[in-house]
Amino acid sequence: MPAAAVNSPRWTFAVKANGDLVEELGWPELAETVARIRDSLPERDRTHAGILAANYGEAGAINLYGPKYGLPSAISGINSFWARGYGDPPPETLIVLGFSERFRDRNFASCELAGHTPNPYNIQNEETRDHPDIYVCRGLRQSWPEFWKDFQYYG
């Protein structure tokens, strides 16, 4: 339960003491947005789709709020998420959250902008400031096992 309403004086005080609080906003809305993007894909892409998340906040949000929308578990190389793998069979189409243009260009044959990370409170956080765009990417440039062996990272 939140200790204070977003943007209230108590909230403002709490955020000054702990800036990470703003990183907890928008997670249910992120899962809903990803579900809308998934639902907009052609049938073949939808049945072979995965969600690739750059950070544990995004991955955790998908795993916590995504089941309500029938979303698959997030795939991520961050921290212990990497140990969960990429699924069997591996996805062919990916909804990509939080990765740079350089990463997308290096690893996929094509990516198209599909949406933006929502934040209903209009409060800037890492997702809305640093990587607000959500992409649909296809054509992993290497096999999943080759991609995965160098994909683990810590943050």
C-alpha positions in Angstrom: 0.0 0.0 0.0 1.3 3.4 -0.8 2.2 5.6 2.2 1.0 8.7 0.4 -0.8 9.8 -2.7 1.4 10.5 -5.7 2.3 14.2 -5.9 1.0 14.9 -2.4 3.3 16.8 0.1 4.1 13.5 1.8 5.0 11.9 -1.5 7.3 14.8 -2.4 9.0 14.4 0.9 9.4 10.6 0.5 10.8 10.9 -3.0 13.4 13.4 -1.9 14.5 10.8 0.8 14.3 7.8 -1.6 14.4 8.6 -5.3 13.7 5.0 -6.2 10.0 5.5 -5.4 9.4 7.1 -8.8 10.7 3.8 -10.4 7.7 2.0 -9.0 5.1 4.0 -11.0 3.5 2.7 -14.2 4.2 -1.0 -13.9 0.5 -2.2 -14.3 0.1 0.2 -17.2 3.3 -1.1 -18.8 1.9 -4.7 -18.8 -1.4 -3.5 -20.2 0.5 -1.6 -23.0 2.6 -4.6 -23.9 -0.5 -6.7 -24.0 -2.1 -4.3 -26.4 1.0 -4.4 -28.6 1.0 -8.2 -28.5 -2.7 -8.3 -29.4 -2.1 -6.0 -32.4 0.4 -8.4 -33.9 -0.6 -10.8 -36.8 -1.7 -14.2 -35.5 1.5 -16.0 -36.5 3.6 -13.4 -34.7 1.4 -13.4 -31.6 1.7 -17.2 -31.1 5.5 -17.0 -31.3 6.0 -13.8 -29.4 8.2 -13.1 -26.4 9.0 -10.0 -24.3 12.6 -9.0 -24.0 13.2 -6.6 -21.1 16.4 -4.7 -20.4 16.1 -4.2 -16.7 14.7 -6.1 -13.7 12.0 -3.5 -13.1 10.5 -4.0 -16.6 10.9 -7.8 -16.4 9.4 -7.9 -12.9 6.5 -5.7 -14.0 5.7 -8.1 -16.9 6.0 -11.1 -14.7 3.8 -9.6 -11.9 1.1 -7.9 -13.9 1.3 -9.7 -17.3 -0.5 -12.9 -16.3 -3.7 -10.9 -16.1 -3.3 -10.3 -19.9 -2.0 -13.7 -20.8 1.5 -12.4 -21.4 4.5 -14.8 -21.4 7.2 -14.3 -18.7 9.7 -11.7 -19.6 13.1 -12.7 -21.0 16.1 -10.7 -19.7 19.8 -11.1 -19.3 19.9 -9.0 -16.1 21.0 -10.5 -12.9 19.2 -13.8 -12.1 16.7 -13.4 -14.9 19.3 -14.7 -17.2 19.2 -18.1 -15.5 15.6 -18.5 -16.5 16.5 -18.7 -20.1 14.6 -17.7 -23.2 12.0 -20.5 -23.5 11.5 -23.6 -25.5 10.7 -23.0 -28.3 12.4 -19.6 -28.4 10.3 -16.7 -29.5 10.5 -15.5 -33.1 9.0 -12.1 -32.6 10.0 -10.0 -29.6 8.4 -7.0 -27.9 11.5 -5.2 -26.7 11.6 -2.9 -23.7 14.4 -0.6 -22.6 17.2 -1.5 -25.1 19.2 1.1 -27.1 19.0 1.6 -30.8 22.5 0.2 -31.0 21.5 -3.0 -29.3 18.4 -3.4 -31.5 20.4 -2.7 -34.7 23.2 -5.1 -33.8 20.9 -8.0 -32.8 17.8 -7.8 -35.0 17.1 -7.7 -38.7 14.2 -5.3 -38.2 12.5 -3.4 -35.4 9.5 -1.1 -35.5 8.3 1.4 -32.9 5.1 0.0 -31.4 4.4 2.1 -28.4 5.7 4.0 -25.4 6.1 3.3 -21.7 3.1 4.8 -20.0 3.2 6.7 -16.7 -0.3 7.9 -15.7 1.2 10.3 -13.1 3.4 12.2 -15.5 6.3 11.7 -13.2 9.6 11.2 -14.9 11.4 7.9 -14.1 14.1 5.8 -15.8 11.6 4.2 -18.3 9.9 7.4 -19.3 13.2 9.5 -19.4 15.9 7.1 -20.7 14.1 4.5 -22.8 10.4 5.2 -23.3 9.9 3.4 -26.6 8.7 -0.1 -27.0 9.6 -2.0 -30.2 8.5 -5.1 -32.0 11.7 -6.8 -33.3 12.1 -9.7 -35.7 15.0 -11.7 -37.1 17.4 -12.3 -34.3 20.8 -12.1 -36.2 22.2 -15.2 -34.5 20.9 -18.4 -33.0 19.3 -18.1 -29.5 22.1 -20.2 -27.9 24.7 -17.9 -29.4 22.9 -14.8 -28.4 22.2 -16.0 -24.9 25.8 -17.0 -24.0 26.9 -13.4 -24.1 23.7 -11.8 -22.9 24.1 -12.0 -19.1 24.7 -8.7 -17.4 24.4 -7.1 -14.0 22.7 -4.0 -12.9 
